[in-house]
């Protein structure tokens, strides 16, 4: 693998090489089962990924989307703390390592990564993908079998990522795992599906991180109460995911891309400069004006109308995307 390739492209290449020969029909059947599993109730203590065919299907189906969602969350953390970089990283419930790929890209492969997961087949495939990456931090990562539960204890680390994991845990285990992450890390990034339930889990985790003495770096402009009313609205964002031909076969789609909806929180134990406001809906571009739905530091949820008379700010508004900070720095 060419180490000069962008990380997303390197990931697609590693997946294609490793999954070559897996019948698309077999992968598609496994994906259908996994989708049903993720949307339902996961029995505690039963790994979702049981064998290599499950793991291969999962990797083709979920890794590109998880990578892009975590990358977006890490980008927001980097905006809030541009001078900080982790030397060590622990990926809780990391499975095949999608979040670790995103961390390797965000900080130019500088962090020493440890991936913890209870599914040995996922760890094995993640190790193979990392070995094919051509990226030093991934090639040197540690892959360790560990039960993600209330009994989990992790070594002190700069960054902990927890992506698409909390739904697989009981409420007691979720609380314990997030609390342990907050104890051990200088920064914690949690990513969940962009659904009302995923948002609820993120908000509960956010509360635990704040209670543990951490400061919210993103997406919120503050560490106060979320202004969105539970049951009527939820905070989530979208990341554009490029689909490979294999990805399109497995997911049964024809488009070259899809949008991954996700919710997240990033919190730290070091000083950060959160965005003054965050765009929480797709901007509405109309003739001579742009309507922005914002979450703000002091005014809660607010709609701003930016018109041509705002000059350079209007030009920036036409380019701003859902999830971006506002105004641009």
Backbone torsions as a table, in degrees:
resi	resn	phi	psi	omega
1	UNK	NA	134.6	179.8
2	UNK	-75.7	117.5	-176.0
3	UNK	-68.2	-15.0	179.8
4	UNK	-81.5	-8.9	179.4
5	UNK	-65.6	143.5	170.6
6	UNK	-55.8	148.3	-173.9
7	UNK	-59.4	-41.0	179.9
8	UNK	-60.9	-42.0	179.1
9	UNK	-68.5	-38.2	177.1
10	UNK	-62.7	-38.8	178.6
11	UNK	-63.9	-45.7	179.3
12	UNK	-61.3	-40.1	179.0
13	UNK	-65.7	-42.0	179.0
14	UNK	-64.5	-40.2	178.3
15	UNK	-64.1	-45.9	-178.3
16	UNK	-61.6	-42.2	-179.3
17	UNK	-67.5	-39.5	-175.6
18	UNK	-77.7	-30.1	-177.0
19	UNK	-95.5	2.0	179.0
20	UNK	-59.2	128.7	179.9
21	UNK	100.3	-13.5	176.8
22	UNK	-77.3	119.4	-178.4
23	UNK	-58.6	128.2	-179.3
24	UNK	-56.3	-34.8	179.8
25	UNK	-65.6	-39.6	178.2
26	UNK	-64.9	-43.6	179.2
27	UNK	-63.3	-42.8	-178.4
28	UNK	-62.8	-40.1	178.5
29	UNK	-63.5	-41.8	178.6
30	UNK	-65.4	-38.8	178.8
31	UNK	-62.7	-44.0	178.8
32	UNK	-57.9	-42.4	179.4
33	UNK	-65.8	-40.6	-179.2
34	UNK	-66.6	-38.5	177.9
35	UNK	-61.1	-45.6	178.5
36	UNK	-61.7	-38.1	-179.2
37	UNK	-66.4	-46.4	-178.1
38	UNK	-67.0	-31.7	-179.0
39	UNK	-82.1	-14.2	179.6
40	UNK	-101.1	-156.0	179.5
41	UNK	-97.6	124.3	-178.8
42	UNK	-90.2	120.9	178.9
43	UNK	-60.9	130.8	-179.8
44	UNK	-59.9	134.4	175.9
45	UNK	88.2	-2.3	179.7
46	UNK	-106.3	110.5	179.4
47	UNK	-59.2	137.4	178.3
48	UNK	-67.9	-36.4	-176.5
49	UNK	-97.6	106.6	-169.8
50	UNK	-93.0	-34.8	-176.1
51	UNK	-148.0	-178.0	-174.2
52	UNK	-63.8	-35.4	-179.9
53	UNK	-66.2	-40.3	174.4
54	UNK	-59.1	-46.1	-176.0
55	UNK	-66.5	-41.4	179.2
56	UNK	-63.1	-43.0	177.7
57	UNK	-63.8	-43.2	178.3
58	UNK	-60.2	-44.8	-178.1
59	UNK	-60.1	-45.3	179.6
60	UNK	-67.5	-37.0	-174.7
61	UNK	-80.2	-42.2	-168.3
62	UNK	-111.3	-28.8	-172.2
63	UNK	-59.4	-46.0	-179.6
64	UNK	-60.4	-39.0	-179.2
65	UNK	-71.3	-43.3	178.0
66	UNK	-62.3	-42.8	177.6
67	UNK	-55.8	-48.1	-176.3
68	UNK	-68.0	-39.0	179.1
69	UNK	-65.4	-45.7	179.4
70	UNK	-66.7	-39.2	178.1
71	UNK	-58.7	-42.1	178.7
72	UNK	-63.2	-41.8	178.5
73	UNK	-65.5	-40.5	178.2
74	UNK	-66.7	-36.7	176.4
75	UNK	-59.2	-41.6	179.3
76	UNK	-66.6	-38.4	175.7
77	UNK	-63.6	-42.3	179.2
78	UNK	-64.3	-36.6	176.6
79	UNK	-62.8	-37.2	-179.0
80	UNK	-78.6	-22.7	-178.7
81	UNK	-139.8	68.5	-172.1
82	UNK	-66.0	-19.6	-177.0
83	UNK	-97.7	2.6	-177.7
84	UNK	-104.0	142.1	173.6
85	UNK	-143.9	136.2	179.7
86	UNK	-77.3	138.4	172.5
87	UNK	-90.6	-24.9	179.1
88	UNK	-133.3	148.7	-175.8
89	UNK	-143.9	133.7	174.6
90	UNK	-120.1	126.1	-177.1
91	UNK	-106.4	102.1	-176.2
92	UNK	-80.9	127.3	-177.0
93	UNK	63.1	34.1	-171.1
94	UNK	-71.1	-14.1	177.1
95	UNK	55.0	-119.6	-177.5
96	UNK	-85.0	1.0	167.6
97	UNK	95.5	21.4	-177.9
98	UNK	-57.9	-43.2	-179.9
99	UNK	-64.9	-33.5	179.3
100	UNK	-67.4	-34.1	173.6
101	UNK	-63.2	-40.8	179.8
102	UNK	-66.2	-39.4	177.8
103	UNK	-65.3	-41.3	179.0
104	UNK	-60.0	-36.7	178.0
105	UNK	-74.9	-41.8	-173.8
106	UNK	-61.3	-39.0	-176.9
107	UNK	-119.4	33.3	172.3
108	UNK	53.0	44.3	172.2
109	UNK	64.1	25.8	-174.1
110	UNK	-87.9	-22.3	-173.3
111	UNK	-83.7	139.3	171.8
112	UNK	-83.3	117.9	-170.7
113	UNK	-104.5	139.9	169.1
114	UNK	-122.6	124.1	178.8
115	UNK	-103.1	124.6	178.4
116	UNK	-112.9	130.0	177.2
117	UNK	-158.4	156.3	-178.8
118	UNK	-94.2	-6.4	-178.1
119	UNK	-98.9	105.4	-177.7
120	UNK	-60.7	-40.2	177.8
121	UNK	-59.6	-35.9	178.1
122	UNK	-67.2	-44.2	178.8
123	UNK	-61.5	-41.4	-179.3
124	UNK	-62.8	-44.9	179.6
125	UNK	-69.4	-38.0	176.9
126	UNK	-60.2	-39.7	178.2
127	UNK	-63.6	-41.7	179.0
128	UNK	-65.1	-42.8	177.9
129	UNK	-61.9	-42.8	179.7
130	UNK	-63.0	-39.6	179.7
131	UNK	-65.3	-26.7	-179.9
132	UNK	-90.1	0.9	-170.6
133	UNK	-78.3	-30.9	-171.8
134	UNK	74.1	12.5	-178.3
135	UNK	-110.5	119.8	-170.4
136	UNK	-57.2	-44.0	-176.9
137	UNK	-63.6	-35.4	178.5
138	UNK	-75.5	-40.5	178.3
139	UNK	-62.2	-30.0	-179.0
140	UNK	-96.0	6.6	-177.7
141	UNK	-68.3	153.5	175.8
142	UNK	-101.7	130.6	-179.1
143	UNK	-114.0	114.4	-168.9
144	UNK	-129.6	129.2	177.6
145	UNK	-76.2	126.8	-178.0
146	UNK	-156.3	135.7	178.3
147	UNK	-74.7	125.4	179.1
148	UNK	-89.3	96.7	-173.2
149	UNK	-155.9	-173.8	179.7
150	UNK	-62.8	-20.3	-179.7
151	UNK	-83.2	-5.0	-174.9
152	UNK	-64.8	134.4	171.1
153	UNK	-131.9	130.4	-178.8
154	UNK	-124.0	152.8	178.5
155	UNK	-72.5	155.4	177.5
156	UNK	-57.2	139.4	-175.1
157	UNK	-151.6	160.1	179.2
158	UNK	-74.7	-42.9	-173.8
159	UNK	-133.6	134.0	170.3
160	UNK	-117.8	130.9	171.0
161	UNK	-112.2	140.5	177.3
162	UNK	-135.6	98.0	-173.7
163	UNK	-118.2	124.1	177.5
164	UNK	54.2	43.6	-176.8
165	UNK	-118.5	-36.7	-169.3
166	UNK	-60.7	-30.2	179.8
167	UNK	-64.7	-22.5	-178.8
168	UNK	-84.8	-3.7	-173.8
169	UNK	-110.0	154.2	170.4
170	UNK	-69.5	163.2	179.7
171	UNK	-59.1	-39.4	179.0
172	UNK	-63.3	-44.3	179.5
173	UNK	-67.7	-38.4	177.5
174	UNK	-58.3	-47.8	-179.5
175	UNK	-59.7	-45.6	-177.7
176	UNK	-66.5	-41.5	-177.8
177	UNK	-66.6	-44.6	178.8
178	UNK	-65.3	-40.6	178.5
179	UNK	-63.2	-40.2	178.0
180	UNK	-66.7	-40.2	177.0
181	UNK	-60.6	-43.6	179.6
182	UNK	-64.4	-36.0	178.7
183	UNK	-66.9	-40.3	-169.5
184	UNK	-87.7	-23.5	-166.6
185	UNK	-111.6	158.0	170.2
186	UNK	-87.7	-23.7	176.0
187	UNK	-144.6	141.2	179.0
188	UNK	-129.2	131.8	175.8
189	UNK	-123.2	122.4	-178.7
190	UNK	-119.0	129.3	-179.5
191	UNK	-126.9	134.3	179.3
192	UNK	-136.1	166.2	177.0
193	UNK	-57.7	148.3	-178.4
194	UNK	-82.6	54.2	178.5
195	UNK	-114.1	164.7	175.5
196	UNK	-54.8	-40.4	179.0
197	UNK	-67.6	-41.4	177.7
198	UNK	-62.2	-42.8	177.3
199	UNK	-60.9	-42.5	179.7
200	UNK	-60.6	-39.6	178.3
201	UNK	-67.5	-38.1	178.3
202	UNK	-65.0	-43.2	179.8
203	UNK	-63.4	-40.9	177.5
204	UNK	-62.9	-41.8	177.7
205	UNK	-65.6	-41.6	178.1
206	UNK	-56.4	-44.8	179.1
207	UNK	-60.3	-41.1	179.6
208	UNK	-66.4	-40.7	179.7
209	UNK	-64.2	-42.5	178.4
210	UNK	-65.2	-42.5	178.7
211	UNK	-61.6	-28.0	179.1
212	UNK	-82.8	2.0	176.0
213	UNK	97.7	10.6	-179.5
214	UNK	-90.9	160.4	178.7
215	UNK	-110.5	134.9	178.6
216	UNK	-73.1	125.0	178.9
217	UNK	-96.8	-32.7	-177.8
218	UNK	-168.3	155.5	-0.4
219	UNK	-80.8	-12.3	-172.1
220	UNK	-69.2	145.2	174.5
221	UNK	-80.3	3.8	-173.2
222	UNK	-157.5	171.5	175.3
223	UNK	-108.4	18.0	177.8
224	UNK	-84.2	-168.5	-178.5
225	UNK	-68.4	138.1	176.4
226	UNK	-62.8	129.4	-177.5
227	UNK	-77.6	-8.9	179.3
228	UNK	-75.2	133.1	-175.6
229	UNK	-80.1	119.3	-179.2
230	UNK	-56.3	137.6	178.8
231	UNK	89.8	-14.7	179.8
232	UNK	-118.0	-23.9	-178.7
233	UNK	-155.5	163.2	177.2
234	UNK	-151.3	148.7	-177.9
235	UNK	-88.0	121.8	176.9
236	UNK	-156.2	167.4	-175.1
237	UNK	-138.6	-178.5	-178.7
238	UNK	-137.1	139.1	175.6
239	UNK	-119.8	132.7	179.6
240	UNK	-78.1	128.8	-177.5
241	UNK	-117.6	122.2	174.6
242	UNK	-77.8	134.1	-179.3
243	UNK	-100.1	130.4	169.7
244	UNK	-78.4	169.8	177.7
245	UNK	-61.4	-38.7	177.9
246	UNK	-63.2	-42.6	179.7
247	UNK	-61.0	-42.2	179.7
248	UNK	-66.2	-37.7	178.0
249	UNK	-63.5	-47.6	-176.1
250	UNK	-65.1	-39.7	-176.3
251	UNK	-92.1	-4.2	176.9
252	UNK	68.7	30.8	-178.6
253	UNK	-113.0	165.1	-179.6
254	UNK	-114.3	-21.0	-178.9
255	UNK	-71.3	154.0	180.0
256	UNK	-82.8	0.2	-178.9
257	UNK	-151.1	168.2	170.5
258	UNK	-150.2	164.4	177.6
259	UNK	-109.0	123.0	177.5
260	UNK	-92.2	116.8	177.4
261	UNK	-86.2	133.1	-176.5
262	UNK	-149.9	157.5	172.1
263	UNK	-121.2	150.6	-177.2
264	UNK	-156.9	164.7	168.5
265	UNK	-145.1	140.4	173.2
266	UNK	-123.6	129.0	-178.5
267	UNK	-136.3	151.7	-173.6
268	UNK	-137.5	166.1	171.7
269	UNK	-107.9	12.2	178.2
270	UNK	-126.4	163.3	-175.9
271	UNK	-62.2	138.0	176.8
272	UNK	-135.6	162.8	174.8
273	UNK	-120.5	91.2	-179.3
274	UNK	-63.1	162.3	175.3
275	UNK	-60.6	141.5	175.4
276	UNK	-64.3	-28.4	174.9
277	UNK	-157.0	157.8	-179.0
278	UNK	-128.1	135.3	177.2
279	UNK	-76.5	116.7	-172.2
280	UNK	-108.3	4.8	172.6
281	UNK	-142.7	162.7	175.3
282	UNK	-61.4	127.8	178.0
283	UNK	-58.4	142.3	177.2
284	UNK	-101.7	110.7	-178.1
285	UNK	-95.7	118.2	179.0
286	UNK	-122.6	174.5	-177.7
287	UNK	-62.3	112.8	176.0
288	UNK	77.2	6.4	179.7
289	UNK	-157.1	157.6	176.9
290	UNK	-129.0	129.7	178.5
291	UNK	-99.7	124.1	-177.8
292	UNK	-117.6	124.6	171.9
293	UNK	-91.9	119.9	-170.5
294	UNK	-122.9	147.8	162.2
295	UNK	-102.7	124.6	-172.3
296	UNK	-117.8	166.3	-179.2
297	UNK	-70.7	-43.4	-173.2
298	UNK	-110.7	-19.4	-173.7
299	UNK	-110.9	11.2	-178.3
300	UNK	63.7	-140.1	177.7
301	UNK	-79.7	134.5	-174.5
302	UNK	-148.8	143.9	173.2
303	UNK	-103.2	126.6	173.9
304	UNK	-109.3	137.1	173.8
305	UNK	-108.3	116.6	-178.8
306	UNK	-107.1	123.3	-176.0
307	UNK	-116.5	175.9	-178.8
308	UNK	-58.9	-29.8	-178.8
309	UNK	-67.8	-11.7	176.1
310	UNK	-81.7	-1.7	173.0
311	UNK	63.8	-122.0	-176.4
312	UNK	-62.0	-29.4	178.9
313	UNK	-66.6	-34.7	177.1
314	UNK	-65.1	-42.0	177.3
315	UNK	-61.2	-41.3	178.4
316	UNK	-65.2	-37.8	-178.9
317	UNK	-65.1	-34.0	179.6
318	UNK	-69.8	-21.3	-179.1
319	UNK	-100.4	-13.7	-174.7
320	UNK	-70.3	149.3	-177.1
321	UNK	-119.8	160.3	172.8
322	UNK	-53.7	127.3	179.8
323	UNK	97.6	-13.9	-179.8
324	UNK	-74.8	157.9	172.2
325	UNK	-78.6	158.0	179.8
326	UNK	-143.3	136.0	-7.8
327	UNK	-73.5	164.0	178.9
328	UNK	-62.0	145.4	177.7
329	UNK	-81.0	NA	NA
